[in-house]
Amino acid sequence: MQIDVNQRKVLGGPHQTMEDRPVYFVELRQGYACSWCEKKENLLVLVPHPLSPVKTRQLIHPREGEIVGRVTGVAMRLAEMARVHGASVNS
């Protein structure tokens, strides 16, 4: 994962597409999260993808969670993804 630590401020919308919307790497007191975010006063709202089973979370900022930076790149193994989703690697 590539993170731009200079982009720690939540950018407001509106965003044209889901791909347009910035994803942030957030340090939680007991772990990490990658999520779209909204800032409302002292709350940091972690907004999951609409197809995700994860619920929206509200954190007191910065006590419960702090933005490390904006995710600008991701690398993943495609063979692993194909197996997880039931697709044949030789399709």
mmCIF file as gemmi writes it, N, C-alpha and C atoms, coordinates in Angstrom:
data_model
loop_
_atom_site.group_PDB
_atom_site.id
_atom_site.type_symbol
_atom_site.label_atom_id
_atom_site.label_alt_id
_atom_site.label_comp_id
_atom_site.label_asym_id
_atom_site.label_entity_id
_atom_site.label_seq_id
_atom_site.pdbx_PDB_ins_code
_atom_site.Cartn_x
_atom_site.Cartn_y
_atom_site.Cartn_z
_atom_site.occupancy
_atom_site.B_iso_or_equiv
_atom_site.pdbx_formal_charge
_atom_site.auth_seq_id
_atom_site.auth_asym_id
_atom_site.pdbx_PDB_model_num
ATOM 1 N N . MET Axp A 1 ? 0.849 -1.158 0 1 0 ? 1 A 1
ATOM 2 C CA . MET Axp A 1 ? 0 0 0 1 0 ? 1 A 1
ATOM 3 C C . MET Axp A 1 ? 0.9 1.228 0 1 0 ? 1 A 1
ATOM 4 N N . GLN Axp A 2 ? 0.52 2.219 -0.792 1 0 ? 2 A 1
ATOM 5 C CA . GLN Axp A 2 ? 1.258 3.477 -0.847 1 0 ? 2 A 1
ATOM 6 C C . GLN Axp A 2 ? 0.383 4.552 -0.204 1 0 ? 2 A 1
ATOM 7 N N . ILE Axp A 3 ? 0.973 5.272 0.744 1 0 ? 3 A 1
ATOM 8 C CA . ILE Axp A 3 ? 0.231 6.281 1.5 1 0 ? 3 A 1
ATOM 9 C C . ILE Axp A 3 ? 0.959 7.612 1.39 1 0 ? 3 A 1
ATOM 10 N N . ASP Axp A 4 ? 0.228 8.655 1.032 1 0 ? 4 A 1
ATOM 11 C CA . ASP Axp A 4 ? 0.781 10.01 0.998 1 0 ? 4 A 1
ATOM 12 C C . ASP Axp A 4 ? 0.501 10.652 2.353 1 0 ? 4 A 1
ATOM 13 N N . VAL Axp A 5 ? 1.528 10.7 3.203 1 0 ? 5 A 1
ATOM 14 C CA . VAL Axp A 5 ? 1.348 11.231 4.562 1 0 ? 5 A 1
ATOM 15 C C . VAL Axp A 5 ? 1.174 12.745 4.577 1 0 ? 5 A 1
ATOM 16 N N . ASN Axp A 6 ? 1.359 13.394 3.442 1 0 ? 6 A 1
ATOM 17 C CA . ASN Axp A 6 ? 1.129 14.836 3.355 1 0 ? 6 A 1
ATOM 18 C C . ASN Axp A 6 ? -0.342 15.168 3.147 1 0 ? 6 A 1
ATOM 19 N N . GLN Axp A 7 ? -1.152 14.161 2.84 1 0 ? 7 A 1
ATOM 20 C CA . GLN Axp A 7 ? -2.595 14.369 2.639 1 0 ? 7 A 1
ATOM 21 C C . GLN Axp A 7 ? -3.352 13.755 3.817 1 0 ? 7 A 1
ATOM 22 N N . ARG Axp A 8 ? -3.409 14.498 4.901 1 0 ? 8 A 1
ATOM 23 C CA . ARG Axp A 8 ? -4.043 14.008 6.128 1 0 ? 8 A 1
ATOM 24 C C . ARG Axp A 8 ? -5.375 14.69 6.414 1 0 ? 8 A 1
ATOM 25 N N . LYS Axp A 9 ? -5.755 15.633 5.572 1 0 ? 9 A 1
ATOM 26 C CA . LYS Axp A 9 ? -6.996 16.371 5.763 1 0 ? 9 A 1
ATOM 27 C C . LYS Axp A 9 ? -8.082 15.763 4.879 1 0 ? 9 A 1
ATOM 28 N N . VAL Axp A 10 ? -9.258 15.531 5.441 1 0 ? 10 A 1
ATOM 29 C CA . VAL Axp A 10 ? -10.365 14.947 4.691 1 0 ? 10 A 1
ATOM 30 C C . VAL Axp A 10 ? -10.859 15.945 3.652 1 0 ? 10 A 1
ATOM 31 N N . LEU Axp A 11 ? -10.864 15.511 2.39 1 0 ? 11 A 1
ATOM 32 C CA . LEU Axp A 11 ? -11.379 16.349 1.313 1 0 ? 11 A 1
ATOM 33 C C . LEU Axp A 11 ? -12.885 16.191 1.218 1 0 ? 11 A 1
ATOM 34 N N . GLY Axp A 12 ? -13.59 17.313 1.176 1 0 ? 12 A 1
ATOM 35 C CA . GLY Axp A 12 ? -15.041 17.27 1.053 1 0 ? 12 A 1
ATOM 36 C C . GLY Axp A 12 ? -15.459 16.992 -0.378 1 0 ? 12 A 1
ATOM 37 N N . GLY Axp A 13 ? -16.694 16.656 -0.571 1 0 ? 13 A 1
ATOM 38 C CA . GLY Axp A 13 ? -17.212 16.338 -1.904 1 0 ? 13 A 1
ATOM 39 C C . GLY Axp A 13 ? -17.792 17.572 -2.544 1 0 ? 13 A 1
ATOM 40 N N . PRO Axp A 14 ? -18.63 17.428 -3.499 1 0 ? 14 A 1
ATOM 41 C CA . PRO Axp A 14 ? -19.115 16.129 -3.981 1 0 ? 14 A 1
ATOM 42 C C . PRO Axp A 14 ? -18.089 15.473 -4.908 1 0 ? 14 A 1
ATOM 43 N N . HIS Axp A 15 ? -18.13 14.148 -4.958 1 0 ? 15 A 1
ATOM 44 C CA . HIS Axp A 15 ? -17.247 13.378 -5.817 1 0 ? 15 A 1
ATOM 45 C C . HIS Axp A 15 ? -18.087 12.801 -6.951 1 0 ? 15 A 1
ATOM 46 N N . GLN Axp A 16 ? -17.524 12.794 -8.151 1 0 ? 16 A 1
ATOM 47 C CA . GLN Axp A 16 ? -18.26 12.343 -9.337 1 0 ? 16 A 1
ATOM 48 C C . GLN Axp A 16 ? -18.522 10.836 -9.335 1 0 ? 16 A 1
ATOM 49 N N . THR Axp A 17 ? -17.53 10.064 -8.875 1 0 ? 17 A 1
ATOM 50 C CA . THR Axp A 17 ? -17.655 8.605 -8.847 1 0 ? 17 A 1
ATOM 51 C C . THR Axp A 17 ? -17.058 8.076 -7.548 1 0 ? 17 A 1
ATOM 52 N N . MET Axp A 18 ? -17.28 6.785 -7.276 1 0 ? 18 A 1
ATOM 53 C CA . MET Axp A 18 ? -16.682 6.175 -6.09 1 0 ? 18 A 1
ATOM 54 C C . MET Axp A 18 ? -15.157 6.16 -6.211 1 0 ? 18 A 1
ATOM 55 N N . GLU Axp A 19 ? -14.656 5.996 -7.432 1 0 ? 19 A 1
ATOM 56 C CA . GLU Axp A 19 ? -13.212 5.976 -7.645 1 0 ? 19 A 1
ATOM 57 C C . GLU Axp A 19 ? -12.584 7.349 -7.406 1 0 ? 19 A 1
ATOM 58 N N . ASP Axp A 20 ? -13.373 8.39 -7.546 1 0 ? 20 A 1
ATOM 59 C CA . ASP Axp A 20 ? -12.937 9.772 -7.299 1 0 ? 20 A 1
ATOM 60 C C . ASP Axp A 20 ? -12.733 10.063 -5.816 1 0 ? 20 A 1
ATOM 61 N N . ARG Axp A 21 ? -13.49 9.383 -5.004 1 0 ? 21 A 1
ATOM 62 C CA . ARG Axp A 21 ? -13.514 9.67 -3.578 1 0 ? 21 A 1
ATOM 63 C C . ARG Axp A 21 ? -12.227 9.174 -2.915 1 0 ? 21 A 1
ATOM 64 N N . PRO Axp A 22 ? -11.525 10.035 -2.176 1 0 ? 22 A 1
ATOM 65 C CA . PRO Axp A 22 ? -10.256 9.625 -1.565 1 0 ? 22 A 1
ATOM 66 C C . PRO Axp A 22 ? -10.45 8.578 -0.468 1 0 ? 22 A 1
ATOM 67 N N . VAL Axp A 23 ? -9.515 7.628 -0.423 1 0 ? 23 A 1
ATOM 68 C CA . VAL Axp A 23 ? -9.483 6.6 0.615 1 0 ? 23 A 1
ATOM 69 C C . VAL Axp A 23 ? -8.33 6.963 1.551 1 0 ? 23 A 1
ATOM 70 N N . TYR Axp A 24 ? -8.576 6.867 2.843 1 0 ? 24 A 1
ATOM 71 C CA . TYR Axp A 24 ? -7.575 7.238 3.84 1 0 ? 24 A 1
ATOM 72 C C . TYR Axp A 24 ? -7.16 6.033 4.672 1 0 ? 24 A 1
ATOM 73 N N . PHE Axp A 25 ? -5.896 6.041 5.097 1 0 ? 25 A 1
ATOM 74 C CA . PHE Axp A 25 ? -5.37 5.04 6.019 1 0 ? 25 A 1
ATOM 75 C C . PHE Axp A 25 ? -5.472 5.644 7.404 1 0 ? 25 A 1
ATOM 76 N N . VAL Axp A 26 ? -6.242 5.014 8.277 1 0 ? 26 A 1
ATOM 77 C CA . VAL Axp A 26 ? -6.55 5.58 9.592 1 0 ? 26 A 1
ATOM 78 C C . VAL Axp A 26 ? -5.949 4.701 10.687 1 0 ? 26 A 1
ATOM 79 N N . GLU Axp A 27 ? -5.199 5.327 11.584 1 0 ? 27 A 1
ATOM 80 C CA . GLU Axp A 27 ? -4.666 4.605 12.735 1 0 ? 27 A 1
ATOM 81 C C . GLU Axp A 27 ? -5.697 4.663 13.852 1 0 ? 27 A 1
ATOM 82 N N . LEU Axp A 28 ? -6.118 3.49 14.282 1 0 ? 28 A 1
ATOM 83 C CA . LEU Axp A 28 ? -7.057 3.366 15.39 1 0 ? 28 A 1
ATOM 84 C C . LEU Axp A 28 ? -6.255 3.018 16.639 1 0 ? 28 A 1
ATOM 85 N N . ARG Axp A 29 ? -6.841 3.14 17.784 1 0 ? 29 A 1
ATOM 86 C CA . ARG Axp A 29 ? -6.111 2.837 19.013 1 0 ? 29 A 1
ATOM 87 C C . ARG Axp A 29 ? -5.79 1.344 19.103 1 0 ? 29 A 1
ATOM 88 N N . GLN Axp A 30 ? -6.571 0.504 18.411 1 0 ? 30 A 1
ATOM 89 C CA . GLN Axp A 30 ? -6.302 -0.936 18.434 1 0 ? 30 A 1
ATOM 90 C C . GLN Axp A 30 ? -6.295 -1.503 17.024 1 0 ? 30 A 1
ATOM 91 N N . GLY Axp A 31 ? -5.581 -0.869 16.121 1 0 ? 31 A 1
ATOM 92 C CA . GLY Axp A 31 ? -5.477 -1.381 14.762 1 0 ? 31 A 1
ATOM 93 C C . GLY Axp A 31 ? -5.474 -0.267 13.733 1 0 ? 31 A 1
ATOM 94 N N . TYR Axp A 32 ? -5.849 -0.647 12.518 1 0 ? 32 A 1
ATOM 95 C CA . TYR Axp A 32 ? -5.854 0.283 11.392 1 0 ? 32 A 1
ATOM 96 C C . TYR Axp A 32 ? -7.116 0.067 10.57 1 0 ? 32 A 1
ATOM 97 N N . ALA Axp A 33 ? -7.446 1.056 9.734 1 0 ? 33 A 1
ATOM 98 C CA . ALA Axp A 33 ? -8.567 0.938 8.8 1 0 ? 33 A 1
ATOM 99 C C . ALA Axp A 33 ? -8.221 1.711 7.533 1 0 ? 33 A 1
ATOM 100 N N . CYS Axp A 34 ? -8.734 1.23 6.421 1 0 ? 34 A 1
ATOM 101 C CA . CYS Axp A 34 ? -8.681 1.959 5.148 1 0 ? 34 A 1
ATOM 102 C C . CYS Axp A 34 ? -10.122 2.272 4.81 1 0 ? 34 A 1
ATOM 103 N N . SER Axp A 35 ? -10.423 3.538 4.59 1 0 ? 35 A 1
ATOM 104 C CA . SER Axp A 35 ? -11.821 3.879 4.412 1 0 ? 35 A 1
ATOM 105 C C . SER Axp A 35 ? -11.985 5.253 3.78 1 0 ? 35 A 1
ATOM 106 N N . TRP Axp A 36 ? -13.153 5.443 3.179 1 0 ? 36 A 1
ATOM 107 C CA . TRP Axp A 36 ? -13.565 6.789 2.857 1 0 ? 36 A 1
ATOM 108 C C . TRP Axp A 36 ? -13.849 7.446 4.197 1 0 ? 36 A 1
ATOM 109 N N . CYS Axp A 37 ? -13.649 8.738 4.301 1 0 ? 37 A 1
ATOM 110 C CA . CYS Axp A 37 ? -13.851 9.424 5.575 1 0 ? 37 A 1
ATOM 111 C C . CYS Axp A 37 ? -14.635 10.711 5.392 1 0 ? 37 A 1
ATOM 112 N N . GLU Axp A 38 ? -15.329 11.078 6.44 1 0 ? 38 A 1
ATOM 113 C CA . GLU Axp A 38 ? -15.993 12.374 6.535 1 0 ? 38 A 1
ATOM 114 C C . GLU Axp A 38 ? -15.603 12.955 7.879 1 0 ? 38 A 1
ATOM 115 N N . LYS Axp A 39 ? -15.483 14.261 7.938 1 0 ? 39 A 1
ATOM 116 C CA . LYS Axp A 39 ? -15.132 14.945 9.191 1 0 ? 39 A 1
ATOM 117 C C . LYS Axp A 39 ? -16.311 15.804 9.603 1 0 ? 39 A 1
ATOM 118 N N . LYS Axp A 40 ? -16.782 15.612 10.827 1 0 ? 40 A 1
ATOM 119 C CA . LYS Axp A 40 ? -17.89 16.396 11.379 1 0 ? 40 A 1
ATOM 120 C C . LYS Axp A 40 ? -17.478 16.862 12.766 1 0 ? 40 A 1
ATOM 121 N N . GLU Axp A 41 ? -17.055 18.127 12.837 1 0 ? 41 A 1
ATOM 122 C CA . GLU Axp A 41 ? -16.544 18.717 14.078 1 0 ? 41 A 1
ATOM 123 C C . GLU Axp A 41 ? -15.432 17.848 14.637 1 0 ? 41 A 1
ATOM 124 N N . ASN Axp A 42 ? -15.609 17.254 15.827 1 0 ? 42 A 1
ATOM 125 C CA . ASN Axp A 42 ? -14.538 16.429 16.404 1 0 ? 42 A 1
ATOM 126 C C . ASN Axp A 42 ? -14.721 14.938 16.085 1 0 ? 42 A 1
ATOM 127 N N . LEU Axp A 43 ? -15.618 14.609 15.164 1 0 ? 43 A 1
ATOM 128 C CA . LEU Axp A 43 ? -15.831 13.218 14.781 1 0 ? 43 A 1
ATOM 129 C C . LEU Axp A 43 ? -15.192 12.915 13.439 1 0 ? 43 A 1
ATOM 130 N N . LEU Axp A 44 ? -14.576 11.75 13.357 1 0 ? 44 A 1
ATOM 131 C CA . LEU Axp A 44 ? -14.074 11.213 12.108 1 0 ? 44 A 1
ATOM 132 C C . LEU Axp A 44 ? -14.985 10.036 11.774 1 0 ? 44 A 1
ATOM 133 N N . VAL Axp A 45 ? -15.682 10.132 10.665 1 0 ? 45 A 1
ATOM 134 C CA . VAL Axp A 45 ? -16.641 9.094 10.268 1 0 ? 45 A 1
ATOM 135 C C . VAL Axp A 45 ? -15.993 8.229 9.198 1 0 ? 45 A 1
ATOM 136 N N . LEU Axp A 46 ? -15.886 6.92 9.472 1 0 ? 46 A 1
ATOM 137 C CA . LEU Axp A 46 ? -15.356 5.968 8.506 1 0 ? 46 A 1
ATOM 138 C C . LEU Axp A 46 ? -16.531 5.404 7.717 1 0 ? 46 A 1
ATOM 139 N N . VAL Axp A 47 ? -16.533 5.641 6.411 1 0 ? 47 A 1
ATOM 140 C CA . VAL Axp A 47 ? -17.651 5.268 5.544 1 0 ? 47 A 1
ATOM 141 C C . VAL Axp A 47 ? -17.237 4.061 4.699 1 0 ? 47 A 1
ATOM 142 N N . PRO Axp A 48 ? -17.879 2.902 4.903 1 0 ? 48 A 1
ATOM 143 C CA . PRO Axp A 48 ? -17.521 1.716 4.122 1 0 ? 48 A 1
ATOM 144 C C . PRO Axp A 48 ? -18.08 1.777 2.7 1 0 ? 48 A 1
ATOM 145 N N . HIS Axp A 49 ? -17.518 0.953 1.826 1 0 ? 49 A 1
ATOM 146 C CA . HIS Axp A 49 ? -18.032 0.792 0.465 1 0 ? 49 A 1
ATOM 147 C C . HIS Axp A 49 ? -19.468 0.281 0.575 1 0 ? 49 A 1
ATOM 148 N N . PRO Axp A 50 ? -20.362 0.686 -0.323 1 0 ? 50 A 1
ATOM 149 C CA . PRO Axp A 50 ? -21.761 0.255 -0.235 1 0 ? 50 A 1
ATOM 150 C C . PRO Axp A 50 ? -21.957 -1.269 -0.247 1 0 ? 50 A 1
ATOM 151 N N . LEU Axp A 51 ? -21.043 -2.019 -0.846 1 0 ? 51 A 1
ATOM 152 C CA . LEU Axp A 51 ? -21.169 -3.477 -0.888 1 0 ? 51 A 1
ATOM 153 C C . LEU Axp A 51 ? -20.51 -4.166 0.303 1 0 ? 51 A 1
ATOM 154 N N . SER Axp A 52 ? -19.872 -3.4 1.163 1 0 ? 52 A 1
ATOM 155 C CA . SER Axp A 52 ? -19.192 -3.969 2.323 1 0 ? 52 A 1
ATOM 156 C C . SER Axp A 52 ? -20.189 -4.295 3.431 1 0 ? 52 A 1
ATOM 157 N N . PRO Axp A 53 ? -19.945 -5.387 4.147 1 0 ? 53 A 1
ATOM 158 C CA . PRO Axp A 53 ? -20.805 -5.704 5.297 1 0 ? 53 A 1
ATOM 159 C C . PRO Axp A 53 ? -20.45 -4.871 6.537 1 0 ? 53 A 1
ATOM 160 N N . VAL Axp A 54 ? -19.357 -4.109 6.474 1 0 ? 54 A 1
ATOM 161 C CA . VAL Axp A 54 ? -18.912 -3.29 7.608 1 0 ? 54 A 1
ATOM 162 C C . VAL Axp A 54 ? -19.836 -2.095 7.771 1 0 ? 54 A 1
ATOM 163 N N . LYS Axp A 55 ? -20.139 -1.751 9.006 1 0 ? 55 A 1
ATOM 164 C CA . LYS Axp A 55 ? -20.994 -0.599 9.291 1 0 ? 55 A 1
ATOM 165 C C . LYS Axp A 55 ? -20.162 0.681 9.385 1 0 ? 55 A 1
ATOM 166 N N . THR Axp A 56 ? -20.82 1.813 9.18 1 0 ? 56 A 1
ATOM 167 C CA . THR Axp A 56 ? -20.2 3.119 9.357 1 0 ? 56 A 1
ATOM 168 C C . THR Axp A 56 ? -19.764 3.247 10.81 1 0 ? 56 A 1
ATOM 169 N N . ARG Axp A 57 ? -18.56 3.799 11.027 1 0 ? 57 A 1
ATOM 170 C CA . ARG Axp A 57 ? -18.052 3.996 12.387 1 0 ? 57 A 1
ATOM 171 C C . ARG Axp A 57 ? -17.77 5.474 12.623 1 0 ? 57 A 1
ATOM 172 N N . GLN Axp A 58 ? -18.074 5.937 13.82 1 0 ? 58 A 1
ATOM 173 C CA . GLN Axp A 58 ? -17.762 7.303 14.215 1 0 ? 58 A 1
ATOM 174 C C . GLN Axp A 58 ? -16.721 7.259 15.318 1 0 ? 58 A 1
ATOM 175 N N . LEU Axp A 59 ? -15.632 7.996 15.103 1 0 ? 59 A 1
ATOM 176 C CA . LEU Axp A 59 ? -14.545 8.029 16.074 1 0 ? 59 A 1
ATOM 177 C C . LEU Axp A 59 ? -14.34 9.459 16.552 1 0 ? 59 A 1
ATOM 178 N N . ILE Axp A 60 ? -14.001 9.616 17.814 1 0 ? 60 A 1
ATOM 179 C CA . ILE Axp A 60 ? -13.641 10.942 18.317 1 0 ? 60 A 1
ATOM 180 C C . ILE Axp A 60 ? -12.222 11.215 17.838 1 0 ? 60 A 1
ATOM 181 N N . HIS Axp A 61 ? -12.083 12.29 17.075 1 0 ? 61 A 1
ATOM 182 C CA . HIS Axp A 61 ? -10.8 12.629 16.473 1 0 ? 61 A 1
ATOM 183 C C . HIS Axp A 61 ? -10.067 13.642 17.337 1 0 ? 61 A 1
ATOM 184 N N . PRO Axp A 62 ? -8.828 13.479 17.664 1 0 ? 62 A 1
ATOM 185 C CA . PRO Axp A 62 ? -7.918 12.403 17.292 1 0 ? 62 A 1
ATOM 186 C C . PRO Axp A 62 ? -7.779 11.319 18.353 1 0 ? 62 A 1
ATOM 187 N N . ARG Axp A 63 ? -8.576 11.359 19.402 1 0 ? 63 A 1
ATOM 188 C CA . ARG Axp A 63 ? -8.414 10.418 20.518 1 0 ? 63 A 1
ATOM 189 C C . ARG Axp A 63 ? -8.603 8.963 20.106 1 0 ? 63 A 1
ATOM 190 N N . GLU Axp A 64 ? -9.612 8.658 19.294 1 0 ? 64 A 1
ATOM 191 C CA . GLU Axp A 64 ? -9.901 7.267 18.935 1 0 ? 64 A 1
ATOM 192 C C . GLU Axp A 64 ? -9.365 6.866 17.56 1 0 ? 64 A 1
ATOM 193 N N . GLY Axp A 65 ? -9.054 7.837 16.736 1 0 ? 65 A 1
ATOM 194 C CA . GLY Axp A 65 ? -8.531 7.537 15.409 1 0 ? 65 A 1
ATOM 195 C C . GLY Axp A 65 ? -7.957 8.769 14.761 1 0 ? 65 A 1
ATOM 196 N N . GLU Axp A 66 ? -6.896 8.548 13.978 1 0 ? 66 A 1
ATOM 197 C CA . GLU Axp A 66 ? -6.216 9.664 13.332 1 0 ? 66 A 1
ATOM 198 C C . GLU Axp A 66 ? -5.797 9.26 11.926 1 0 ? 66 A 1
ATOM 199 N N . ILE Axp A 67 ? -5.962 10.16 10.98 1 0 ? 67 A 1
ATOM 200 C CA . ILE Axp A 67 ? -5.601 9.877 9.595 1 0 ? 67 A 1
ATOM 201 C C . ILE Axp A 67 ? -4.081 9.915 9.453 1 0 ? 67 A 1
ATOM 202 N N . VAL Axp A 68 ? -3.523 8.799 8.957 1 0 ? 68 A 1
ATOM 203 C CA . VAL Axp A 68 ? -2.087 8.714 8.692 1 0 ? 68 A 1
ATOM 204 C C . VAL Axp A 68 ? -1.794 9.387 7.362 1 0 ? 68 A 1
ATOM 205 N N . GLY Axp A 69 ? -2.679 9.183 6.393 1 0 ? 69 A 1
ATOM 206 C CA . GLY Axp A 69 ? -2.513 9.773 5.072 1 0 ? 69 A 1
ATOM 207 C C . GLY Axp A 69 ? -3.508 9.198 4.085 1 0 ? 69 A 1
ATOM 208 N N . ARG Axp A 70 ? -3.436 9.704 2.87 1 0 ? 70 A 1
ATOM 209 C CA . ARG Axp A 70 ? -4.33 9.25 1.8 1 0 ? 70 A 1
ATOM 210 C C . ARG Axp A 70 ? -3.702 8.066 1.071 1 0 ? 70 A 1
ATOM 211 N N . VAL Axp A 71 ? -4.493 7.034 0.831 1 0 ? 71 A 1
ATOM 212 C CA . VAL Axp A 71 ? -4.018 5.879 0.082 1 0 ? 71 A 1
ATOM 213 C C . VAL Axp A 71 ? -3.935 6.293 -1.385 1 0 ? 71 A 1
ATOM 214 N N . THR Axp A 72 ? -2.738 6.168 -1.957 1 0 ? 72 A 1
ATOM 215 C CA . THR Axp A 72 ? -2.529 6.579 -3.342 1 0 ? 72 A 1
ATOM 216 C C . THR Axp A 72 ? -2.186 5.406 -4.254 1 0 ? 72 A 1
ATOM 217 N N . GLY Axp A 73 ? -1.932 4.237 -3.676 1 0 ? 73 A 1
ATOM 218 C CA . GLY Axp A 73 ? -1.63 3.065 -4.487 1 0 ? 73 A 1
ATOM 219 C C . GLY Axp A 73 ? -1.797 1.792 -3.691 1 0 ? 73 A 1
ATOM 220 N N . VAL Axp A 74 ? -2.158 0.725 -4.402 1 0 ? 74 A 1
ATOM 221 C CA . VAL Axp A 74 ? -2.342 -0.588 -3.773 1 0 ? 74 A 1
ATOM 222 C C . VAL Axp A 74 ? -1.792 -1.643 -4.715 1 0 ? 74 A 1
ATOM 223 N N . ALA Axp A 75 ? -1.093 -2.621 -4.174 1 0 ? 75 A 1
ATOM 224 C CA . ALA Axp A 75 ? -0.62 -3.76 -4.959 1 0 ? 75 A 1
ATOM 225 C C . ALA Axp A 75 ? -1.236 -5.013 -4.362 1 0 ? 75 A 1
ATOM 226 N N . MET Axp A 76 ? -1.683 -5.92 -5.232 1 0 ? 76 A 1
ATOM 227 C CA . MET Axp A 76 ? -2.273 -7.164 -4.731 1 0 ? 76 A 1
ATOM 228 C C . MET Axp A 76 ? -1.97 -8.293 -5.701 1 0 ? 76 A 1
ATOM 229 N N . ARG Axp A 77 ? -2.031 -9.493 -5.215 1 0 ? 77 A 1
ATOM 230 C CA . ARG Axp A 77 ? -1.824 -10.669 -6.037 1 0 ? 77 A 1
ATOM 231 C C . ARG Axp A 77 ? -3.14 -11.042 -6.701 1 0 ? 77 A 1
ATOM 232 N N . LEU Axp A 78 ? -3.171 -11.029 -8.009 1 0 ? 78 A 1
ATOM 233 C CA . LEU Axp A 78 ? -4.397 -11.332 -8.741 1 0 ? 78 A 1
ATOM 234 C C . LEU Axp A 78 ? -4.773 -12.802 -8.651 1 0 ? 78 A 1
ATOM 235 N N . ALA Axp A 79 ? -3.799 -13.705 -8.606 1 0 ? 79 A 1
ATOM 236 C CA . ALA Axp A 79 ? -4.101 -15.134 -8.5 1 0 ? 79 A 1
ATOM 237 C C . ALA Axp A 79 ? -4.846 -15.426 -7.209 1 0 ? 79 A 1
ATOM 238 N N . GLU Axp A 80 ? -4.457 -14.773 -6.131 1 0 ? 80 A 1
ATOM 239 C CA . GLU Axp A 80 ? -5.13 -14.954 -4.845 1 0 ? 80 A 1
ATOM 240 C C . GLU Axp A 80 ? -6.563 -14.444 -4.924 1 0 ? 80 A 1
ATOM 241 N N . MET Axp A 81 ? -6.773 -13.294 -5.567 1 0 ? 81 A 1
ATOM 242 C CA . MET Axp A 81 ? -8.112 -12.716 -5.683 1 0 ? 81 A 1
ATOM 243 C C . MET Axp A 81 ? -9.016 -13.632 -6.512 1 0 ? 81 A 1
ATOM 244 N N . ALA Axp A 82 ? -8.495 -14.202 -7.595 1 0 ? 82 A 1
ATOM 245 C CA . ALA Axp A 82 ? -9.292 -15.074 -8.444 1 0 ? 82 A 1
ATOM 246 C C . ALA Axp A 82 ? -9.755 -16.296 -7.671 1 0 ? 82 A 1
ATOM 247 N N . ARG Axp A 83 ? -8.879 -16.872 -6.864 1 0 ? 83 A 1
ATOM 248 C CA . ARG Axp A 83 ? -9.242 -18.05 -6.083 1 0 ? 83 A 1
ATOM 249 C C . ARG Axp A 83 ? -10.292 -17.708 -5.033 1 0 ? 83 A 1
ATOM 250 N N . VAL Axp A 84 ? -10.157 -16.57 -4.394 1 0 ? 84 A 1
ATOM 251 C CA . VAL Axp A 84 ? -11.118 -16.14 -3.372 1 0 ? 84 A 1
ATOM 252 C C . VAL Axp A 84 ? -12.507 -15.949 -3.965 1 0 ? 84 A 1
ATOM 253 N N . HIS Axp A 85 ? -12.565 -15.399 -5.172 1 0 ? 85 A 1
ATOM 254 C CA . HIS Axp A 85 ? -13.852 -15.109 -5.801 1 0 ? 85 A 1
ATOM 255 C C . HIS Axp A 85 ? -14.361 -16.256 -6.669 1 0 ? 85 A 1
ATOM 256 N N . GLY Axp A 86 ? -13.681 -17.403 -6.65 1 0 ? 86 A 1
ATOM 257 C CA . GLY Axp A 86 ? -14.156 -18.573 -7.36 1 0 ? 86 A 1
ATOM 258 C C . GLY Axp A 86 ? -13.884 -18.578 -8.854 1 0 ? 86 A 1
ATOM 259 N N . ALA Axp A 87 ? -13.08 -17.655 -9.35 1 0 ? 87 A 1
ATOM 260 C CA . ALA Axp A 87 ? -12.772 -17.602 -10.779 1 0 ? 87 A 1
ATOM 261 C C . ALA Axp A 87 ? -11.563 -18.468 -11.067 1 0 ? 87 A 1
ATOM 262 N N . SER Axp A 88 ? -11.491 -18.962 -12.28 1 0 ? 88 A 1
ATOM 263 C CA . SER Axp A 88 ? -10.351 -19.758 -12.706 1 0 ? 88 A 1
ATOM 264 C C . SER Axp A 88 ? -9.219 -18.817 -13.11 1 0 ? 88 A 1
ATOM 265 N N . VAL Axp A 89 ? -8.011 -19.156 -12.702 1 0 ? 89 A 1
ATOM 266 C CA . VAL Axp A 89 ? -6.855 -18.332 -13.033 1 0 ? 89 A 1
ATOM 267 C C . VAL Axp A 89 ? -6.556 -18.43 -14.541 1 0 ? 89 A 1
ATOM 268 N N . ASN Axp A 90 ? -6.934 -19.531 -15.183 1 0 ? 90 A 1
ATOM 269 C CA . ASN Axp A 90 ? -6.646 -19.743 -16.615 1 0 ? 90 A 1
ATOM 270 C C . ASN Axp A 90 ? -7.794 -19.34 -17.509 1 0 ? 90 A 1
ATOM 271 N N . SER Axp A 91 ? -8.744 -18.569 -17.037 1 0 ? 91 A 1
ATOM 272 C CA . SER Axp A 91 ? -9.922 -18.198 -17.844 1 0 ? 91 A 1
ATOM 273 C C . SER Axp A 91 ? -9.545 -17.347 -19.022 1 0 ? 91 A 1
